[in-house]
C-alpha cells in the first residue's frame, strides 16, 4: 500500500483538529504551520474532507475548520478513503472483482485478504487515539 502525500497531510490535519480545544476552529494557516503542510494544498484537502463529512468549515472572522463528528468516531481508514478512494485496489478495481485464469486464479483471494487486513487495521485506529497518544496500544 502506498500512502500519498495528500492522504498523509489529510490525516495529520484531522489529528491537529482533534487536538484543538473542544469547539475551537483552526484556520488552514494554523494547521499548515503546525504540521508543515503547504497551505494551498491543505485548503483543497480540507474541502475534500468537508465533502466527505469529516470536517466542518466556517467562514468569516473566527472561521476555520473543526471536526464534523467526535474524533473517536473518525478513523484513519475513513480519511484515507475520502482522499484516495479504496484502500486496496488492483489496477483501479476492487479485489473482489478480479478474475484471473490459469495459475494466477487464486491471486484475487490474496488481494482480498490484503484489503481486509488494511480495513481491519486502519478502521480500528481513531483520530482521538492518535491525538491523545493511545493509538500505539491499539495496533
C-alpha positions, -999 to 999 in steps of 0.1 A, spaced: 0 0 0 12 34 -9 2 64 12 1 96 -9 13 129 4 -22 142 1 -36 113 23 -7 118 49 -15 155 50 -52 149 54 -47 125 84 -22 150 100 -47 179 96 -75 159 111 -53 149 141 -44 186 145 -82 195 146 -88 167 171 -61 181 194 -77 216 193 -97 227 223 -133 214 221 -155 237 200 -125 255 185 -120 261 148 -85 263 133 -76 282 102 -59 265 73 -29 287 80 -27 275 116 -30 238 106 -5 242 78 20 259 101 16 233 129 20 203 105 44 218 79 18 213 51 17 237 21 -14 259 28 -28 259 -7 -26 221 -8 -42 219 26 -71 241 16 -80 217 -12 -77 187 12 -100 204 38 -126 209 10 -125 172 2 -127 163 39 -157 187 42 -175 170 13 -168 136 30 -184 149 62 -153 147 82 -148 184 89 -169 215 90 -157 247 76 -167 281 90 -163 314 71 -158 348 84 -139 362 114 -130 334 138 -138 309 110 -118 279 101 -122 241 103 -134 218 130 -143 182 132 -178 173 120 -181 144 144 -163 133 175 -126 124 170 -133 90 184 -157 83 156 -133 92 128 -108 65 117 -77 67 97 -93 44 71 -122 68 67 -99 97 60 -78 77 35 -108 65 16 -122 101 15 -89 113 0 -76 85 -22 -105 61 -26 -105 24 -19 -77 11 3 -66 -18 -18 -74 -15 -55 -57 -35 -81 -55 -17 -114 -82 6 -101 -106 -24 -95 -117 -37 -61 -100 -71 -55 -133 -89 -53 -140 -80 -90 -108 -96 -102 -108 -128 -121 -76 -144 -132 -72 -176 -153 -48 -205 -150 -21 -205 -124 -30 -170 -111 -66 -179 -105 -61 -178 -67 -43 -145 -66 -75 -124 -61 -80 -141 -27 -46 -127 -16 -56 -92 -28 -89 -95 -9 -71 -106 23 -48 -76 19 -78 -53 16 -94 -69 46 -63 -65 67 -59 -29 57 -96 -22 66 -92 -40 99 -62 -20 110 -70 14 96 -106 13 107 -95 4 143 -74 35 147 -94 66 156 -82 101 153 -88 106 190 -64 77 198 -38 93 176 -43 128 191 -40 115 227 -12 91 220 -31 58 228 -31 46 192 1 25 196 -15 4 222 -44 -5 198 -22 -16 169 
